[in-house]
Amino acid sequence: MPNTAIESQITDPEINPGNLDIECDENETVGVQIPQEELDEVFSNIPDLEEEKEEWNRYGISGGDNSLAQGVTFDELSSVGVLLQKENLEQAQKKTAVAIVQRLQGTELFSLLENSIEGASRKIAELLDSTLSSETEAASSTLRKDDLSDFDIGEFV
């Protein structure tokens, strides 16, 4: 004869929060509604966004469009490919190519671009070198002064 249990014999296991894998707070109240008159008090600490923006600017953190994602469009990628295949570039074309290459540097697209065009590495290096040397020449004349009497370290710190 099969052993059948009577309802009174079946007992639900007692739940002890001390031996459960989850943490639960016995004093936690769920479903509490904030009274209408206390809403202003509860939600009154709205952050001052202007103050926060000024603080970010003090630390040199820009809130503008200078985000980390600096991808290039397909058109830009195509145009830099065409420009790298040309032997002689005009100044405007060099500027465009350098801007795109600088955004691509350090990415897989940069490596693919270098490998897909013969002599691209050399051309890119020449473009970047010419940009660096022109920037250095323009800045070095203002940095080199023979007279150090009016030097103020505070201007550089």
SULPE-V967686 format. One line per field, one symbol per residue. ss: DSSP state (H for helix, E for strand, C for the rest). phi: phi as a letter, one per 30 degrees, with the letter a starting at -180 (. if undefined). psi: psi as a letter, one per 40 degrees, with the letter a starting at -180 (. if undefined). A space follows every 10 residues. Layout:
ss=???
phi=???
psi=???
//
This chain:
ss=CCCCCCCCCC CCCCCCHHHC CCCCCCCCCC CCCCCHHHHH HHCCCCCCHH HHHHHHHHCC CCCCCCCCCC CCCHHHHHHH HHHHHCCCCC HHHHHHHHHH HHHHCCCHHH HHHHHHCCCH HHHHHHHHHH HHHHHHHHHH HHHCCCCCCC CCHHHCC
phi=.ddccdeddd cdddccedcd dccbcdcdcc idcddedcdd ddcddddddd ddddddddci cdcddddddb dcdddddddd dddddddccd eddddddddd ddddeicddd ddddddcdid dddddddddd dddddddddd ddddbdccdc dbdddcc
psi=hihiiidddh hhihhhddei eihihdehhi fhhhideedd ddfeghihdd ddddddddee hheaegidhf iiiddddddd ddddeidhii dddddddddd ddddheiddd ddddddhhed dddddddddd dddddddddd dddhhdhede hhddde.
//
